[in-house]
Amino acid sequence: MALVLEVDRSRWDSHVAATVARVPHLVPVVKGNGYGLGRDWLATRAAGFAPALAVGTVHEVASVPLGRTAIVLTPSLDLSPLDSAHLDGVVLTIGSAAHLAALGSVPRRVIVKIRSSMHRYGVSITELPSFLDAVRAARHHVDAVSIHLPLAGDPVEASHLIDRVDPSIPVHLSHVTIEQFDALGPQHPRHSVHLRLGTQLWHGDKDAMKLRADVIDLEKVSAGTTVGYRSTPVEHDGTLVMIGCGSSHGVAPLPDGRSPFHHERQRLDLVEPPHMHTSMALARIDQPTPSVGAWIDVQRPLTQSAPDSVEWV
């Protein structure tokens, strides 16, 4: 049994290389599960073209190769997980008095987060000057400020906030498209704006990547038969398809409740929610039935998936 992420090496490499060449001041984001590719592997790849990588938390700093700077995106109130070997190459995000206090008395490199319309955390743009003064008074070094927009990034909001930042301070920007970023440059010629890219960089060519899982067993069933952990009645005559992935891989029903599994471009019904290492689906009697050992397409966000292996083809 296995959940496999298959990657077209040529297409994936070409997209990443083209994006790196196009975006000046690119900060690659390597966090969480490494966008399905594995965080340590992806960090090594990103270190090949960028001097600084953005990671999610202080617990992920160890993935960044020595000689590269780790930018920690999430404020932390406990800095003990930081490896002393990385201390000189870590930039911590802060966005409140509590985050500042957590830095302690040791001088740190920091990025100050500006609160956007996300309202998640960060200093309001009106409070930014006084907060920067407090950071410097505590002997910390301000590497940059950051603006983290909602997923549907609004370049107008970004432009408004950049206008309020001292041009001597670099700005790190998240969640605008590359095209929007290109347009922002001429609007702010005095500012150094860096674009953080995760999904657009690693998943920009969606056709280069696909998830698949193997069929580990089959059983013919009649409508009304109760099956699975929850003794769920099967709704149609057909064949139970046991698929070699489940909740342990991050596989779950789609947000609307539909099955994430497809065979020969037809969706297989879920009998019950995926459990641990196996999912039970149904190929109705009027649908193509896969064979044991066949591969089933899996529709899941790669940032929420834990493949057993990555195969480059």
C-alpha positions, -999 to +999 in steps of 0.1 A: +000+000+000+013+035-008+004+071-015+028+083-041+035+118-054+046+116-090+065+146-104+074+153-139+110+163-133+115+183-165+083+203-162+088+210-125+125+220-129+116+243-158+089+261-139+110+266-108+140+278-128+118+302-148+102+317-117+136+322-100+149+339-131+119+362-133+115+373-096+142+395-081+146+393-043+128+360-042+124+344-008+114+308-013+090+294+014+098+259+027+075+250+055+051+223+069+054+191+049+076+208+022+046+212-001+044+174-004+080+171-015+095+169+020+108+199+039+144+189+042+148+180+006+130+211-006+152+233+017+183+219+002+169+226-033+159+262-024+193+268-008+208+262-042+194+295-055+185+316-025+206+329+004+175+330+027+146+306+031+113+312+049+102+284+073+070+281+093+082+279+129+113+277+151+109+239+150+116+239+112+148+259+114+169+227+115+157+220+079+177+250+066+212+241+054+241+258+073+253+288+054+217+299+046+195+322+066+163+309+081+134+334+082+108+321+107+073+332+096+054+325+128+061+344+160+072+322+188+070+328+226+095+299+232+128+301+214+144+270+230+140+248+199+165+269+180+197+250+174+227+271+186+245+263+154+219+283+135+216+313+158+235+337+136+214+327+106+179+330+120+156+359+115+125+359+138+091+374+130+075+396+157+043+415+157+034+425+192+049+436+226+046+400+238+066+387+208+093+414+215+095+404+252+099+368+242+132+376+224+148+382+258+180+402+263+201+385+235+202+407+204+183+391+176+176+396+139+139+403+134+113+410+108+084+431+120+050+419+107+025+446+097-011+438+103-031+434+071-067+429+064-062+393+075-061+406+111-041+375+122-013+392+140+011+421+134+016+457+143-008+482+128+007+505+102+001+535+125+020+518+154+049+507+132+073+536+138+070+535+176+073+497+176+104+498+155+119+523+180+111+498+208+127+469+189+159+489+183+160+502+218+161+465+229+192+461+207+176+439+181+183+443+144+154+450+120+161+431+088+128+439+072+090+444+077+065+419+062+031+422+047+010+390+046-022+395+026-052+372+024-049+344-002-067+366-028-040+392-023-050+428-030-021+447-046-039+480-037-037+471+000-001+461-005+007+494-022-010+514+005+010+497+033+043+499+014+038+536+010+038+540+048+071+521+053+104+539+056+121+532+022+153+523+041+136+491+054+131+462+030+096+449+027+087+412+024+054+406+006+032+374+006+002+365-015+003+386-045+008+371-080+041+375-098+023+398-123+010+419-094+045+420-079+059+432-113+035+461-113+043+471-077+080+477-084+075+508-106+050+522-081+076+521-053+110+527-068+126+538-035+116+506-017+133+471-018+104+447-020+110+410-017+084+384-028+079+353-007+067+324-028+056+290-018+027+275-037+034+297-068+070+285-069+067+248-060+032+241-074+030+266-102+028+240-129+000+219-115+001+194-144+037+184-133+025+168-101-001+142-092-010+120-063-019+083-067-026+054-045-027+017-051-056-007-049-048-034-023-080-055-025-115-058-041-148-073-031-181-074-049-210-062-028-248-057-032-267-025-022-276-026+014-246-046+026-231-030+057-193-026+056-165-007+072-157+006+107-191+022+110-211-006+094-222+018+066-248+005+042-235+004+006-259+024-016-253+006-050-244-028-064-207-028-073-172-035-061-156-023-029-122-009-037-097-008-008-072+019-016-038+021+001-040+055+017-061+071+044-062+097+072-026+090+082-016+103+048-038+134+052-064+120+028-100+131+036-132+138+018-133+170-002-147+201+015-181+194-001-180+158+012-172+142-022-147+114-026-111+124-035-106+092-056-108+089-094-104+059-117-105+063-155-117+099-150-147+088-130-151+096-093-154+065-070-179+070-041-165+069-006-182+043+016-169+059+048-143+086+056-107+074+050-092+057+081-055+055+089-038+036+060-068+023+040-098+040+023-129+021+012-145+033-020-171+019-043-170+013-081-206+011-090-218-017-113-220+008-142-184+021-136-150+008-147-135-014-119-098-012-112-077-043-106-057-051-076-024-033-079-038-006-102-033+031-093-061+055-084-058+092-087-061+111-054-075+147-053-059+163-023-040+195-016-003+186-015+003+209+015-021+186+035-007+153+022+019+129+035+030+108+006+049+076+013+073+084-015+080+109-042+088+096-077+105+118-103+097+107-138 
